[in-house]
Every structure is written in C-alpha cells, then in structure tokens.
Amino acid sequence: MSYPAISRHKALHVAIVGVGLVGKEVIRQIIAIRRPFALVAPWNSRRMILTSGLESSPQCFNPSRWEDALAALGTPADLTLVQNVLAQLVKDGKRAVLVDNTASEEIASTYPQFLNAGVHVVTPNKKVFSGEGDYYLRLIGSGADDATGPVLNEATVGAGLPIVSTLRDLVETGDKIRKIESVFSGTMSYIFNNFSTGESGGMSFSGVVAQAKQNGCTEPNPMDDLNGADVARKLTILSRMINPSMLALLPHGYKSVETQSLIPPELESVNDGDTFMQRLPAFDTNIATLREEAAVEGSVLRYVGIIDVENGTVKARLEKYPKTHAFATSLGGSDNIITFHTERYSPRPLIVQGAGAGAAVTAMGVMSDLLKFF
C-alpha cells in the first residue's frame, strides 16, 4: 500500500510508549523544543491518553500536565488502538511516530505492523536489534520501502552519543570499517576505571562492584551487568550495520557473540543480587591477580567490545591496554568510548566519548532521531 507524500514541515504526531525516567524526559524535551510536535498518546503499561481518533479521551489535555491527565483521564492501555489511531493519521495525510521507551520484546514485535502502516518507529530498545537474525531482517525489510516509515535507533548504543549515526554515515559514504573497539558498558567502565589504574594494589573487585551498585551505576542485580550481555547486544547492533558478512556472522544476535562473563562459575546459579554480592568477595583473588599482572606490564584492565571486520570476529571480553592508551587515559566515571578504525580514519581512529547512560542523554538520543524527520 502506498501513502501520500507528506511535507516535512507538517506536525509530527508522536505516541510515547513507556513514560518512566526516559519517557518523561523525552516528553519534557519535546515540549521544550520549538518544533511542530503533537503529543498523541502518553502510554504506560496500565493507562494511556489518546488525543486523536474516535476512541480518544473525553477531553484534550495540556501537554505540560500530561502526568495529571494520565492519572485523571487515562483509559486502559491498548497498543492495538494506538496503532490504529496512528495508521489513520497517516491515511489522512499526517505524519506519525511511535516512540518505544520500553525494553519489552512484546512491544518490539509489533514494529513491523506500525512500519507497514506508514508509521515511523524510534526506540532505545536494544532487544529487537540484537535478537534473532530472522526477525531483524524482517524488521529492516519493513522499513526499507519509501512507502513505509523508517525505524531509528540512535539511543540503543551509547544513549545520546552519536555512535549509530556515525557508523551509518561511515558505511553509507563508502568508508571501509576495519575494526571497532569500545568500552560500551557504563557499569564496566566505572568498575574498571576504579579497580585497575595501572598501579599495584587497590580496592577489591567486590568492593568496587558494591560501590558501583551504591552509586546507582549497576542494575539492581549486578549479575545483569557482569555477564557481558549488554555489551554483546551493542556489538550485535553495530556489527549488523557494517556489511552482509557481519550480519550473517551473528544469526542468533547477541547470543552469537563470543562473550566473557565476569560472574564466577560458582555463582552463576545465584538468583538474586543481594546473595550474589554477599558471596562475591570469596572470588576476588583471581581478578586481583590479573590486575597485578597488568600493572607489572604498565597496563590496565578494561572490559571491551571488539568488532574485527577483517578477521570476522565479534568479542566482548576483559583486555589489557597500556597506561598511555585512550581507554586508560580518557575514561572517567562511567563514560563510554568507541574507536572506529577505518580506511579513512587510519592510523588514528575516529573516537566518540562521553556519558553513555542516564535518562537525559538517552532521551537526547531519541530526540536526535525525532528531529531527523524535520
């Protein structure tokens, strides 16, 4: 089905699915930016407000008071109804976007339906871009035709850092990607920036993990950070953008990435974060030995993601880097850093660095995608 050509100057009707920390910040930025946005549907897992369509809420609401309106006027959440309303807007010659701020695979599975109805999709949800290859191919196929809306995902890697867009520009302008090397995890960055400084000794590994957890730099269960899966997902997202060979290399998405877990094998069956943290100190010795070996060599430990295009490998693992390397000298706190080694950017790579987590910068990544429609 074809849809009418729509001026980029017309209002962009936006449905916000997921209004937690990131979703709230996206709405705040939408209201603050001088662009013709129309907030169609703030939506959480229980309630929503629709301001377009036959089933819309009984009265309009002030966008700056959307939280009050959601509590007072909201109807039961219904994603199918949101899809129908956005599809009707497109049929009426208007522009519509679904912004999915959730980590829900169920919601992500509906993207092709929105895209095939001419609705754009913008999301920081990593799961759909790093899952099974068959679904990923169907997803990008749904957005490939001019008659359907594209799906944009800048915030899936590095939050607001221009990583996805930079790689896309490099590839689409004909540069040859040779290697991508990165510290993708804010949690792993914080942990190893504090644990391994290139000097002998220091705080225990379990102590640094506890400090990171106390400072809000980990998931509620730090095992979800230390297993390396988050880094593997980001590696998958970028690898699939490079060329067909790299896409075929990861048929099962992040599960196909060679990933080193930092969870001691004896603790892999632990079910809760508190028990894990209580037992982790018993396993400090092994990683402390690695730190000492690195210090003797004048190096630091960093948990990195590596896409080696020339050798066809994708890995997430603990590596040693000289104290003079950017991964040792440039990182602070929970920053991300990524180096693009390409035909054009050689021998010195293109480097992107900065905060790679947090509601404000993640929302900025979402907004950068929304602004591409103007």
Helices and strands as residue ranges (DSSP letters): E 12-17, H 21-32, E 37-43, E 47-48, G 63-65, H 66-73, E 75-76, H 79-91, E 95-100, H 105-108, H 111-116, E 120-122, H 127-130, H 133-142, E 151-152, G 154-156, H 164-172, E 177-183, H 186-195, H 205-214, H 223-226, H 229-242, H 244-249, G 253-256, E 258-259, G 265-267, H 273-279, G 280-283, H 284-296, E 299-308, E 313-322, H 326-329, E 335-342, E 350-355, H 359-370, G 371-373
